[in-house]
Structures are given as structure tokens and as C-alpha cells.
């Protein structure tokens, strides 16, 4: 029922460029098991070329809190999404454990 997704995180900062912007090493990819994927919806442009298609799925990790941060990307079923905001840590008291909920976002043409 669950699936494996891949977290894509920027590599370590290796310096700065001529505009004093950070330069990062290669991305680091880590597989994470136990994800439940809810495809969510997407907005479609009314007229071609007028607005991008925005897709907003959600990942659920029941009883788990994998290391996923707001500046990561996640590959799910071959599609790369950006993490949208801070992942939500759900729990209800000592005996009822929720897990991590991660909202994703992809903007396309």
C-alpha cells in the first residue's frame, strides 16, 4: 500500500559565485519508504498560454517522521515536486501518533 519516494536535497555549499550567491555541490538523493501519495488536484489554464498548470499532491507518512525539509524536492512516481512550506508533524497526545504530512507543488507549462 505504501511506496518509496526519493528526497532530493542540495549538496553542501562549496563557495560563492561572482555575484556572492552560494554554489552547491551535487544534489543528494535519499530513498524514503512508507509514503502514502494523494495526487490532489491541479489548476488548468482557461486559455492556453495564459496560466501555468499547478499540481498540489500530498505525502503522508503514518507513524513516521522522515527528514524532509521545506527546501527539498521529492521524486514520486518519476515526477519531481517541490516541498511546499514546512512539513506538518501530526500527533495527538502520548498514545496517539499521527506522522508527517508533506504538501508538494509542481508548476508546469
Rosetta blueprint (number, residue, H / E / L):
1 X L
2 X L
3 X E
4 X E
5 X E
6 X E
7 X E
8 X E
9 X E
10 X L
11 X L
12 X L
13 X E
14 X E
15 X E
16 X E
17 X L
18 X L
19 X L
20 X L
21 X L
22 X E
23 X E
24 X E
25 X L
26 X L
27 X L
28 X E
29 X E
30 X E
31 X E
32 X E
33 X E
34 X E
35 X E
36 X E
37 X E
38 X E
39 X E
40 X E
41 X E
42 X E
43 X E
44 X L
45 X L
46 X L
47 X L
48 X L
49 X L
50 X L
51 X L
52 X L
53 X E
54 X E
55 X E
56 X E
57 X E
58 X E
59 X E
60 X E
61 X E
62 X E
63 X L
64 X L
65 X L
66 X L
67 X L
68 X L
69 X L
70 X L
71 X L
72 X L
73 X E
74 X E
75 X E
76 X E
77 X L
78 X L
79 X E
80 X E
81 X E
82 X E
83 X E
84 X L
85 X L
86 X L
87 X L
88 X E
89 X E
90 X E
91 X E
92 X E
93 X L
94 X L
95 X L
96 X E
97 X E
98 X E
99 X E
100 X E
101 X E
102 X E
103 X E
104 X E
105 X E
106 X E
107 X E
108 X E
109 X L
